[in-house]
Amino acid sequence: MNPRPNIIFFFTDQQRWDSMGLHGCPLDITPNLDRMARQGTFLKNMFTCQPVCGPARSCLQSGMFATRTGCFRNNIPLPRSDSNLGELFSRNGYDTGYIGKWHLADTSKTTTTGPVVPEDRGGYQYWLASDTLEHTSDAYHTRLWDKNSQPVDLPGYRVDAMTDAAIRWINEPREKPFFLFLSYIEPHHQNHLDDFPPPLGYRERYTGRWSPPDLTALVGSAPRHLAGYWGMIKRLDEAYGRLVDSLHSTGELENTIIVFTSDHGCHFKTRNGEYKRSCHDSSIRVPGVITGPGFQRGGEVQELVSLIDLPPTLLEAAGIPVPDCYDGHPVGPLVRRETDEWPDSVFVQISESQTGRAVRTHRWKYSVTAEVGDRPWAESFREDFLYDLECDPYELTNLIQSGAHAAVVDRMRKLLLDHMERAGEKAPTIVPAERKKGGQRTVSAEDLNS
């Protein structure tokens, strides 16, 4: 067995955090993920740093915030760099592979329905992918392109087709450890249908079943879409279980790190006219599980972890030096109880459809929005919302105009500006929301430190 760990990044698209049983979902749609989380490390408070497909992926592949790389919206190519994840693993003795959705190609060189040119593939050696899988495939028609830019049609439901391809690749004879980035489109909606197509028979299992409290209160498109969405997640969990089984059967499971997370969540048109691009937890909070060497019996990590922390986490686990340009922090020292120093907040950028920023602590969520959208940065933002997550975990009561919470707003504004500057942004002007006097008690200094 190779002493260096294999690594699989099991990446879903648009999966809510509360789809997991460990987060309280009563539908038993993630039994495999829940079981592995109990055996490994459960990142209980996991967040995206960009609730949009392409920008979130750029953060994972580059280790940097999207405004640093220029990938602040979809359809902007990932800059070629020696510090990209695929390049680093390839140069440091790993067989690297990418299967599935990429969404970081230069669309001036190709089209959404064609192959990604080799120089835009992030340094991965094996390639079986599509830039925007939602445009080149359907639930039962999966078309990807190989390293020679030739189309490959895979049979079966799309999740199964990609999982089969992944199992074939990881079981190829090799002398090196492998790093596989397996990027599914599920449970993202199928764009041309505006629907969430599960495998045959799975929608019926969940029709009329449980709905998260925010969707029960705000409705959106959930009554039409939620059953299919749950069915897609159930099949993803089954695929995850199959992948684990295949590693167990070949004796590689104990030497393989598996990361499970998603690029962003899904609010089902309750916060704007589509499914993400919002700083609410339904859009930014995602599942987070890591298993394998260094992460077994890691327990439940309570700290706030961002997608931006995963690239340095994987490099550290593989013994590869983390580039100085990376913005995140490796999670390994937390899991090994080697440190109790960790940021007490996460930072979120949105630069597509709206230009917004947010900061979240365990207790508070504060967000600002610019008057202009589709830009990487703005000179001026206005305060958008403040939520007390301890009292209002599903963010149904906006406190941004509450005079009783003015001290909290001041603290969170300063925290947000600090994050923006650390991410390389110029400090903007933030226009305060109009405060309303009310009967609420003034928030105490103890509350401010929550």
Secondary structure as UniProt FT lines:
FT   STRAND          6..12
FT   HELIX           17..19
FT   HELIX           21..23
FT   TURN            26..27
FT   HELIX           31..39
FT   STRAND          41..47
FT   HELIX           53..62
FT   HELIX           66..69
FT   TURN            74..75
FT   TURN            82..83
FT   HELIX           85..91
FT   TURN            92..93
FT   STRAND          95..101
FT   TURN            107..109
FT   TURN            112..113
FT   HELIX           118..120
FT   TURN            122..123
FT   STRAND          126..130
FT   HELIX           133..136
FT   TURN            139..140
FT   STRAND          141..146
FT   TURN            147..148
FT   STRAND          151..154
FT   HELIX           158..170
FT   STRAND          178..183
FT   TURN            186..187
FT   TURN            191..194
FT   TURN            200..201
FT   HELIX           202..206
FT   TURN            207..208
FT   HELIX           213..218
FT   TURN            220..221
FT   HELIX           222..249
FT   TURN            250..251
FT   HELIX           253..255
FT   STRAND          256..262
FT   TURN            268..269
FT   HELIX           281..284
FT   STRAND          285..286
FT   STRAND          288..291
FT   TURN            293..297
FT   STRAND          299..306
FT   HELIX           307..309
FT   HELIX           310..318
FT   TURN            324..325
FT   HELIX           332..335
FT   TURN            336..337
FT   STRAND          346..350
FT   STRAND          356..360
FT   STRAND          364..370
FT   STRAND          380..388
FT   TURN            389..391
FT   TURN            393..394
FT   TURN            400..401
FT   HELIX           403..405
FT   HELIX           406..422
FT   TURN            423..424
FT   STRAND          429..431
FT   HELIX           445..448
//
